[in-house]
Amino acid sequence: MTPQEYVQLKAFARQDGALLSLLWIGALVCYVQGLTNPLLGMAAVVLAIMSPFYAANRLRHFRDYAREGIISFMRGYAYTVLIFFYAGLLLAAALYIYFAFIDNGYLLGKFTEMTNSEEGRQVMKMYGLAEQMKEGLKQLASMRPIDYALNMLTINIMSGFFLGLPIAAMMKRELRIEN
């Protein structure tokens, strides 16, 4: 890969990573609102599941338009990992802003409310999770906004490493297909 091709790869990955982060931020908003509206909760799940398909679509677009229909597995893998990296950075920034300035304990309060409800207590008793839930809520309460952001950044980068393998394998093309 020439230096110019590397610059091109990073530039396209930054743009597509920014778009993927918008998808993830939308999923975050739907998740938070989904605590009171189940339909938005389902929308959050759908948006999260769409992520690898969106990344594959953007890799296909990069392959067909920037690379003239040819891309190796390694270049496709690097592109996918970079998309997830850049999207993860932007989502981590959004999470930090949310937890530092917007949340004010809303999310933790909703979790506590759910576990203290009659239905929540019955479910936790049935599965034997009451003590684990109390401990988990205590740990969530002790986390700083930067902890949430860094945890999500790590998860997203690792997701890029793992999901990049099948995405790059499916989008790899060694020969140009003429229409």
C-alpha positions as CSV (number, residue, x, y, z in Angstrom):
1,M,0.0,0.0,0.0
2,T,1.4,3.3,-1.0
3,P,1.4,6.3,1.3
4,Q,-1.3,8.0,-0.8
5,E,-3.5,4.8,-0.7
6,Y,-3.1,4.8,3.1
7,V,-4.2,8.4,3.4
8,Q,-7.2,7.6,1.1
9,L,-8.1,4.6,3.3
10,K,-7.9,6.7,6.5
11,A,-9.9,9.5,5.0
12,F,-12.8,7.3,3.9
13,A,-12.7,5.4,7.2
14,R,-12.9,8.6,9.1
15,Q,-16.0,9.7,7.2
16,D,-17.7,6.3,7.5
17,G,-16.7,6.1,11.1
18,A,-18.4,9.4,11.8
19,L,-21.5,8.1,10.1
20,L,-21.4,4.9,12.1
21,S,-21.1,6.9,15.3
22,L,-24.3,8.7,14.4
23,L,-26.0,5.3,14.2
24,W,-24.5,4.4,17.6
25,I,-25.5,7.7,19.2
26,G,-29.0,7.2,17.8
27,A,-29.0,3.8,19.4
28,L,-27.9,5.4,22.7
29,V,-30.6,7.9,22.6
30,C,-33.2,5.2,21.8
31,Y,-31.9,3.1,24.6
32,V,-32.1,5.8,27.2
33,Q,-35.6,6.8,26.0
34,G,-36.5,3.1,25.7
35,L,-36.4,2.7,29.5
36,T,-39.8,4.4,29.5
37,N,-40.9,3.5,25.9
38,P,-40.4,-0.1,24.9
39,L,-40.7,0.7,21.2
40,L,-37.6,2.9,21.4
41,G,-35.9,0.2,23.3
42,M,-36.4,-2.1,20.4
43,A,-35.2,0.6,18.0
44,A,-32.0,0.8,20.0
45,V,-31.5,-3.0,19.6
46,V,-32.2,-2.8,15.8
47,L,-29.7,0.1,15.4
48,A,-27.0,-1.8,17.3
49,I,-27.6,-4.9,15.2
50,M,-27.4,-2.9,12.0
51,S,-23.8,-1.7,12.8
52,P,-21.9,-4.6,11.1
53,F,-24.2,-4.5,8.1
54,Y,-23.7,-0.8,7.8
55,A,-19.9,-1.2,8.0
56,A,-20.0,-3.9,5.4
57,N,-22.0,-1.6,3.1
58,R,-19.6,1.2,3.6
59,L,-16.6,-1.1,2.8
60,R,-18.4,-2.2,-0.4
61,H,-18.9,1.4,-1.3
62,F,-15.2,2.1,-0.7
63,R,-14.2,-1.0,-2.7
64,D,-16.4,-0.2,-5.6
65,Y,-15.9,3.6,-5.9
66,A,-12.5,4.4,-4.4
67,R,-10.7,1.2,-5.1
68,E,-12.3,0.6,-8.5
69,G,-13.9,-2.7,-7.5
70,I,-10.8,-4.4,-6.1
71,I,-9.8,-4.8,-2.4
72,S,-7.7,-7.3,-0.6
73,F,-8.7,-8.9,2.6
74,M,-6.1,-7.1,4.7
75,R,-7.0,-3.7,3.2
76,G,-10.7,-4.4,3.9
77,Y,-9.9,-5.5,7.4
78,A,-7.9,-2.4,8.1
79,Y,-10.7,-0.3,6.7
80,T,-13.3,-2.0,8.9
81,V,-11.2,-1.7,12.0
82,L,-10.6,2.0,11.4
83,I,-14.3,2.6,10.9
84,F,-15.0,1.0,14.3
85,F,-12.1,2.9,15.8
86,Y,-13.2,6.3,14.6
87,A,-16.9,5.6,15.4
88,G,-15.8,4.4,18.9
89,L,-13.9,7.7,19.5
90,L,-16.9,9.8,18.7
91,L,-19.3,7.6,20.7
92,A,-17.0,7.7,23.7
93,A,-17.0,11.5,23.5
94,A,-20.8,11.5,23.3
95,L,-21.0,9.1,26.2
96,Y,-18.7,11.3,28.3
97,I,-20.8,14.4,27.5
98,Y,-24.0,12.5,28.3
99,F,-22.8,11.1,31.7
100,A,-20.9,14.2,32.7
101,F,-23.5,16.9,31.8
102,I,-26.9,15.4,30.9
103,D,-27.7,12.2,32.8
104,N,-27.5,13.4,36.4
105,G,-28.2,9.9,37.7
106,Y,-31.2,9.3,35.4
107,L,-30.0,5.9,34.1
108,L,-28.9,4.6,37.5
109,G,-32.2,5.8,38.9
110,K,-34.2,3.9,36.3
111,F,-32.1,0.7,36.9
112,T,-32.7,1.0,40.6
113,E,-36.4,1.6,40.0
114,M,-36.6,-1.5,37.9
115,T,-34.9,-3.7,40.4
116,N,-37.0,-2.3,43.3
117,S,-40.3,-2.9,41.5
118,E,-42.4,-5.9,42.5
119,E,-41.8,-7.6,39.1
120,G,-38.1,-6.9,39.2
121,R,-37.8,-8.4,42.7
122,Q,-39.7,-11.5,41.5
123,V,-37.5,-12.0,38.5
124,M,-34.3,-11.5,40.5
125,K,-35.5,-14.0,43.1
126,M,-36.5,-16.5,40.5
127,Y,-33.0,-16.4,38.9
128,G,-31.2,-15.8,42.2
129,L,-29.7,-12.5,41.1
130,A,-30.7,-10.2,43.9
131,E,-27.3,-9.8,45.5
132,Q,-25.5,-9.6,42.1
133,M,-27.9,-6.8,41.0
134,K,-27.2,-4.8,44.2
135,E,-23.5,-5.2,43.7
136,G,-23.8,-4.3,40.0
137,L,-25.8,-1.1,40.8
138,K,-23.2,-0.2,43.5
139,Q,-20.4,-0.5,40.9
140,L,-22.3,1.5,38.3
141,A,-22.9,4.3,40.9
142,S,-19.1,4.5,41.6
143,M,-18.1,4.8,37.9
144,R,-17.1,8.2,36.6
145,P,-18.2,9.5,33.2
146,I,-14.8,8.8,31.7
147,D,-15.0,5.2,32.9
148,Y,-18.2,4.7,30.9
149,A,-16.6,6.4,27.8
150,L,-13.4,4.3,28.0
151,N,-15.3,1.1,28.5
152,M,-17.4,1.7,25.5
153,L,-14.4,2.8,23.4
154,T,-12.7,-0.5,24.3
155,I,-15.7,-2.6,23.4
156,N,-16.1,-0.8,20.1
157,I,-12.5,-1.2,19.1
158,M,-12.6,-4.9,20.0
159,S,-15.8,-5.3,18.1
160,G,-14.0,-3.8,15.1
161,F,-11.2,-6.3,15.4
162,F,-13.6,-9.3,15.6
163,L,-16.3,-8.1,13.2
164,G,-13.7,-6.9,10.7
165,L,-12.7,-10.5,9.9
166,P,-16.0,-11.7,8.4
167,I,-16.8,-8.3,6.9
168,A,-13.4,-8.1,5.1
169,A,-13.7,-11.8,4.0
170,M,-17.1,-11.2,2.4
171,M,-16.2,-7.9,0.7
172,K,-12.8,-9.0,-0.6
173,R,-12.5,-8.9,-4.4
174,E,-9.3,-9.6,-6.3
175,L,-10.8,-9.2,-9.8
176,R,-12.7,-6.3,-11.2
177,I,-16.3,-7.2,-12.3
178,E,-17.3,-5.3,-15.4
179,N,-21.0,-4.5,-16.0
